[in-house]
């Protein structure tokens, strides 16, 4: 890290030393003892502009306090059938760790339908996984390896991606904006695998619109990506959809599906939230129902989504595809 970077961190630290007392506890939940690394993340997200990074971080802390994010891990999605429906339609899990100790998250981008619950439940679930990662998984990995581990790897499976995915653009934009504003620079690399032809059309449109910093993090791998991913993680840590051989069939029929509620990650997450809920209920009864979080205003990501939608309409017409995407326009409700 250069002198300029160190100076920026020190300047931001001096500004944060004067933060309002009401924000101190939530700031501790954000940095988890690695304050300099957290300041660096927000500085990177604002191109090392100290004033902009300070505003971004304070806005993040205010968002956390106003939406009670510190207690979101004590708010289970109930009943259990609803939680299962959310999990079945928002495919995400943790398959293991890279050899450097970074958690590996698997995301079924192509097959997630987001159609079994209201947007608030999906947002709640997404934030819960973020918070569990930051408060439990990353600190545990740091302790195991004896050094700060503050980022993760994400493997996005594009299997099943169709033009009908346009119906999910608004929700995906909300989720990505929440991450951009409140969990910046938490992903080291995005690996995209099992990409169908329609993804190529999407990628050509989106890639030029992304910031260079983001573009450098994204790698589109051939096929299931297994050969490339095995360079950075053991076979056991590969997401189940990457364990394919030549014909596309899995080497071991008994591979665990990391999206499943029976997978160790989801069992641990579910039990953790249940335990936190019981502890909180003992002292402060909470209302049931979805945990409503203020949804972010339109950002750069919204413009990217609208551009992508427009281009995919052209793609559909130009290729004579039968899947209609009429009526799936973005709305601002």
matplotlib code that plots the C-alpha trace (Angstrom):
import matplotlib.pyplot as plt

x = [0.0, 1.4, 2.0, -1.0, -3.3, -2.0, -2.5, -6.1, -6.8, -5.4, -7.5, -10.6, -9.8, -9.6, -13.0, -14.5, -13.0, -15.6, -18.6, -21.7, -21.9, -25.1, -23.1, -20.2, -21.8, -22.9, -19.4, -17.9, -20.2, -19.0, -15.2, -15.1, -11.8, -10.2, -10.9, -8.1, -9.2, -12.8, -11.8, -9.7, -12.8, -14.9, -12.0, -11.6, -15.3, -15.0, -11.7, -9.7, -11.6, -11.6, -14.6, -16.8, -15.7, -16.5, -20.0, -20.5, -19.5, -21.6, -24.6, -24.0, -23.9, -27.1, -28.8, -27.8, -29.2, -32.4, -33.1, -31.9, -29.4, -27.5, -30.4, -31.4, -29.7, -32.2, -35.2, -35.9, -38.1, -41.1, -42.9, -40.4, -42.3, -41.8, -38.1, -37.8, -39.7, -37.2, -34.3, -35.7, -36.2, -33.1, -30.3, -27.2, -24.9, -21.4, -19.4, -16.1, -13.0, -10.2, -6.7, -6.0, -8.9, -11.5, -15.1, -16.6, -20.2, -22.2, -25.1, -27.6, -28.1, -29.8, -32.2, -33.2, -36.8, -37.5, -41.2, -42.2, -42.2, -42.4, -39.3, -38.8, -38.2, -35.6, -33.8, -34.0, -32.5, -29.7, -28.7, -28.8, -26.3, -24.1, -24.1, -23.5, -20.5, -19.1, -19.7, -19.1, -17.6, -14.9, -13.7, -13.5, -11.4, -9.2, -8.6, -7.9, -5.3, -3.8, -4.4, -7.3, -9.6, -12.2, -13.4, -15.0, -15.2, -18.5, -19.2, -22.2, -23.9, -25.7, -27.3, -30.9, -30.5, -33.4, -34.8, -37.6, -35.0, -35.9, -38.7, -36.0, -34.0, -35.7, -35.1, -31.5, -30.8, -32.1, -29.9, -26.8, -27.3, -27.6, -24.3, -22.6, -23.6, -23.3, -21.0, -18.4, -15.4, -16.4, -16.0, -12.5, -13.5, -16.6, -16.4, -19.1, -19.6, -22.0, -22.8, -25.4, -25.4, -27.9, -25.4, -22.9, -25.5, -26.0, -22.3, -21.5, -24.0, -23.1, -19.3, -18.6, -21.0, -19.1, -16.4, -12.9, -12.5, -15.5, -14.6, -11.2, -13.0, -15.1, -13.8, -16.0, -14.8, -15.3, -17.9, -18.3, -15.1, -13.8, -10.2, -9.7, -11.3, -9.3, -6.2, -7.4, -9.5, -9.7, -12.2, -14.2, -14.8, -16.1, -19.8, -21.7, -22.5, -18.7, -18.0, -18.7, -16.6, -16.5, -20.1, -21.5, -22.4, -21.1, -18.2, -19.9, -23.6, -23.6, -22.2, -23.9, -26.0, -24.8, -28.2, -30.0, -31.3, -29.6, -26.2, -23.9, -23.8, -27.6, -28.0, -25.5, -27.0, -30.6, -29.6, -27.6, -30.5, -32.9, -30.5, -30.1, -33.9, -34.4, -31.8, -33.4, -37.0, -36.0, -35.3, -37.1, -40.1, -40.1, -42.9, -43.2, -43.3, -40.8, -38.0, -38.7, -35.5, -35.6, -34.9, -32.2, -32.9, -32.1, -28.3, -25.9, -27.0, -30.6, -29.3, -27.4, -30.5, -32.6, -29.9, -29.7, -33.5, -33.6, -30.8, -32.3, -35.6, -33.5, -31.8, -35.1, -36.5, -33.3, -33.1, -36.7, -36.8, -40.2, -40.0, -42.0, -40.7, -43.6, -44.9, -41.6, -40.5, -38.9, -41.2, -40.5, -43.2]
y = [0.0, 3.4, 6.5, 8.2, 5.2, 5.2, 9.0, 8.6, 5.9, 8.1, 11.0, 8.9, 7.5, 11.0, 11.8, 8.6, 9.3, 12.1, 9.9, 10.2, 7.9, 6.3, 4.9, 3.4, 0.0, -0.6, 0.6, -2.1, -4.7, -3.5, -3.6, -6.6, -5.4, -4.7, -1.0, 0.0, -2.6, -1.4, 2.2, 1.0, -0.8, 2.4, 4.5, 2.1, 2.3, 6.1, 6.1, 7.1, 10.4, 10.8, 13.2, 10.9, 7.8, 9.4, 10.3, 6.8, 5.2, 7.5, 6.9, 3.2, 3.4, 5.5, 3.0, 0.2, 2.1, 3.2, -0.3, -2.1, -4.2, -5.1, -7.2, -8.8, -12.1, -12.4, -12.1, -15.5, -15.8, -17.7, -20.0, -22.6, -23.2, -19.6, -19.7, -22.9, -21.2, -18.2, -20.6, -22.7, -19.6, -17.6, -20.1, -19.3, -21.2, -21.6, -24.5, -24.1, -22.0, -21.2, -22.4, -18.8, -19.1, -17.0, -18.3, -19.5, -18.6, -20.3, -18.4, -19.9, -16.8, -18.6, -20.7, -18.4, -17.3, -14.9, -15.7, -17.4, -14.4, -10.6, -8.5, -7.8, -11.4, -11.8, -8.6, -9.7, -13.1, -11.5, -9.1, -11.9, -13.9, -10.8, -10.2, -13.8, -13.8, -10.6, -11.4, -15.2, -16.7, -14.1, -13.7, -17.5, -17.7, -14.9, -16.7, -20.0, -18.5, -16.0, -13.0, -10.8, -12.4, -9.8, -10.8, -13.8, -15.4, -15.7, -18.3, -17.5, -20.4, -19.2, -22.5, -22.0, -18.2, -17.0, -13.8, -14.2, -13.3, -9.7, -10.0, -10.2, -7.1, -4.8, -7.1, -7.9, -4.2, -3.5, -6.2, -5.2, -1.5, -2.5, -4.3, -1.5, 1.1, -0.9, -3.8, -2.4, -4.4, -7.6, -9.8, -10.5, -12.2, -13.1, -16.3, -16.9, -20.5, -22.5, -19.4, -19.9, -17.8, -15.3, -14.4, -13.3, -10.8, -9.6, -9.4, -7.4, -4.7, -4.6, -4.9, -1.4, 0.2, -1.3, 0.6, -0.7, -1.8, -4.0, -5.4, -6.6, -8.7, -10.6, -13.7, -15.7, -19.3, -21.9, -24.6, -25.5, -23.7, -26.7, -26.7, -23.0, -23.1, -26.1, -23.9, -21.9, -24.3, -28.0, -30.2, -30.5, -26.7, -26.6, -25.7, -28.7, -27.3, -27.0, -30.6, -31.7, -33.7, -33.8, -34.8, -32.4, -35.2, -35.0, -37.2, -38.3, -38.7, -38.0, -34.4, -32.1, -29.3, -26.2, -24.5, -27.2, -26.5, -29.8, -28.4, -27.6, -23.9, -23.5, -25.6, -23.5, -20.2, -21.3, -22.5, -19.4, -17.1, -19.3, -19.1, -15.4, -15.0, -17.0, -15.0, -11.7, -12.8, -13.5, -9.8, -8.0, -9.6, -8.9, -8.8, -11.6, -10.9, -9.7, -7.4, -4.3, -2.5, 0.9, 0.1, 2.2, 5.0, 4.6, 4.4, 3.6, 0.0, 1.0, 2.6, -0.5, -2.6, -0.4, -0.5, -4.3, -4.6, -2.4, -4.4, -7.7, -6.6, -6.0, -9.4, -11.2, -9.5, -10.0, -13.7, -14.5, -16.1, -17.4, -16.3, -13.2, -10.6, -8.2, -6.8, -7.3, -3.7, -2.0, 0.0, 2.5, 1.5]
z = [0.0, -1.0, 1.1, -0.5, 0.5, 4.0, 4.3, 3.0, 5.6, 8.4, 7.2, 7.1, 10.5, 12.0, 10.6, 12.0, 15.4, 15.6, 14.6, 16.6, 19.6, 18.2, 15.3, 17.2, 18.0, 14.4, 13.1, 15.3, 13.7, 10.3, 10.9, 13.3, 14.7, 11.2, 11.1, 8.7, 6.2, 6.4, 5.8, 2.8, 1.4, 1.5, 0.1, -2.8, -3.5, -3.8, -5.8, -2.7, -2.2, 1.6, 1.7, -0.5, 1.4, 4.7, 3.5, 2.1, 5.4, 7.6, 5.3, 5.6, 9.4, 9.4, 7.1, 9.6, 12.6, 10.9, 9.7, 12.8, 10.7, 13.9, 14.9, 11.6, 12.5, 15.3, 12.9, 11.3, 8.2, 9.5, 9.1, 8.1, 4.8, 3.8, 4.5, 2.4, -0.4, -0.3, -0.3, -3.2, -5.3, -4.4, -5.0, -2.9, -0.6, 0.6, -0.8, 1.1, 1.1, -1.4, -0.6, 0.7, 3.1, 1.3, 1.6, -1.7, -2.3, -5.0, -6.7, -9.1, -11.2, -14.0, -12.1, -9.3, -9.8, -6.9, -7.2, -4.0, -1.6, -1.4, -2.3, 1.4, 2.3, -0.4, 0.7, 4.3, 3.5, 1.4, 4.1, 6.7, 4.6, 4.2, 8.0, 8.8, 6.4, 7.9, 11.6, 11.7, 8.6, 7.8, 11.5, 11.8, 8.6, 9.9, 13.2, 11.5, 9.1, 11.5, 9.2, 8.2, 5.7, 4.7, 1.3, -0.4, -3.8, -5.7, -8.4, -10.5, -12.3, -15.4, -16.2, -17.3, -17.9, -20.1, -21.4, -18.9, -16.3, -17.1, -14.6, -11.9, -12.9, -10.4, -7.4, -8.5, -8.9, -5.4, -3.9, -5.9, -4.8, -1.2, -1.6, -3.4, -0.8, 2.4, 1.7, -0.8, -1.9, -0.1, -3.2, -4.3, -7.6, -9.5, -11.6, -14.1, -15.3, -17.4, -19.5, -22.3, -25.5, -24.1, -21.4, -24.1, -25.3, -21.8, -21.1, -24.2, -23.1, -19.4, -19.5, -21.0, -18.4, -15.4, -13.5, -14.4, -10.8, -11.1, -14.6, -13.3, -10.7, -13.2, -15.0, -17.4, -17.4, -20.1, -19.3, -15.6, -14.8, -12.9, -14.3, -13.6, -10.2, -9.0, -9.4, -6.4, -4.4, -3.6, -5.3, -2.1, -2.1, -5.7, -5.9, -7.0, -10.4, -11.1, -10.5, -14.0, -16.4, -20.1, -20.8, -18.2, -15.7, -12.1, -11.1, -7.9, -7.8, -4.1, -4.4, -1.9, -3.3, -1.5, -2.1, 0.0, 3.5, 4.4, 3.5, 6.5, 5.6, 5.6, 8.7, 10.6, 9.4, 10.2, 13.7, 14.3, 13.5, 15.5, 18.5, 18.2, 18.0, 21.2, 23.1, 21.9, 22.6, 26.2, 26.8, 24.0, 22.2, 18.5, 16.0, 13.4, 9.7, 7.1, 8.2, 6.1, 5.0, 3.3, -0.4, -2.1, -4.6, -8.2, -8.9, -11.7, -11.4, -12.3, -15.5, -16.3, -15.8, -18.0, -20.7, -20.5, -20.7, -23.8, -25.5, -24.7, -26.3, -29.5, -29.0, -28.8, -31.9, -33.9, -33.1, -33.4, -30.0, -28.9, -25.2, -24.9, -22.5, -22.9, -19.7, -17.8, -17.9, -14.9, -12.8, -10.0, -7.5]

ax = plt.figure().add_subplot(projection="3d")
ax.plot(x, y, z, "-o")
ax.set_aspect("equal")
plt.show()
